[in-house]
Amino acid sequence: MPKILERLVSQLKAKGMPENKAYAVATSQQQKAGNLKKGTQELTEKGARRQGMGAAGRAKDRAAKAGGGKAGDYVYSKKTNRATRR
C-alpha cells in the first residue's frame, strides 16, 4: 500500500474512525484527488510525485496554493501537520 494512503488512514483512525471505514474513505479521497488510479490502490504519476514530497512538502504545497507565494516561504509544523508563512 502506498505511504500516502497509509498516512491518511492513520490520520482518520486517530480521529476515531474504524479501520475498515478509514481505508474506504482514504482510498476514495486519494482516487478523487488523482493520486490513485480509479478502482485500485496503485499510484498515478501525480500520486508518486506527491508521495515523494513527504508530509512536510505536501503541507507546504497546500499552504502555498491557498495563501500564495512559494512552498519555500512556509514552515512545517509536525505537531499540527500545517505549514505557516515565515
N, C-alpha and C positions, 0 to 999 in steps of 0.2 A: 504494500500500500504506500502511495506517495506520502512524503513527510508533510507536505502542505495540507493534506487531508487528515493525517494523524493529529496535527496541531489543532485544527478546527474541531475535531471530535473531542479531544481532551478539553478544549475550552467549553464546549457545550456540556460535557459531563460534569465539569467543575461548577457549572451553573445549575446542576441538579437534573439534567435531562437523562433519562435512561439510556444505556449504551446502544441498544438496537435502534432507538429513535435518533440518537445523535449521529450514528453512521448514515442513516437515511437522509437526514436533514443536511449534513455536511456534504454528502455526495451530490445531492440535488443542487445545493448552492454553488458548489465548485463547477458543476456542469453548466449551470446557468451563467456563471461568470466567464465561462470559456476556458477554464483551467483544466478540466477533464473532458474527454470525449463523451458524447451523449451515450447513455446506456452502459458506460464502463467506468472503471476507476483508473483508466490509463491517461497519463498527462498529455496535453496538447503542447505545441511549441510554446505558446504563451504560458502555460502552466509550468513548464520546465524552467523558463526564464524567471517566473515569479518565485518558484521554489528555490532557485539558486540565489535569490536576493536575501533569503532568510527573513526572520520575523522583523528585525530592525529595518531592513531595506524596504519591506512591504509597508510598514508603518510610515516611514519617511515618504514613500511614494504616494500613499493615500493623503497624507497631510499636504504635500506639495500640490497635488491635484485640487484639493479643496481650498487651500489658502493661498495658492500662487507661489511663485519662486521655484527654486530647485530643491531636490531632495537633500542636497548637501547643506542647505540652510537650516535643517531641522536636527534636533537631538532626540534620540530614542530613550524612552523610559521602560525598562524591562518590567517594572512593577505594574504599570498601567497598560502596557502594550500600545502606547501612544507616542507620537512624535510632536514636539513643540518647536516653534521657531527660536533660534538662538538669540 
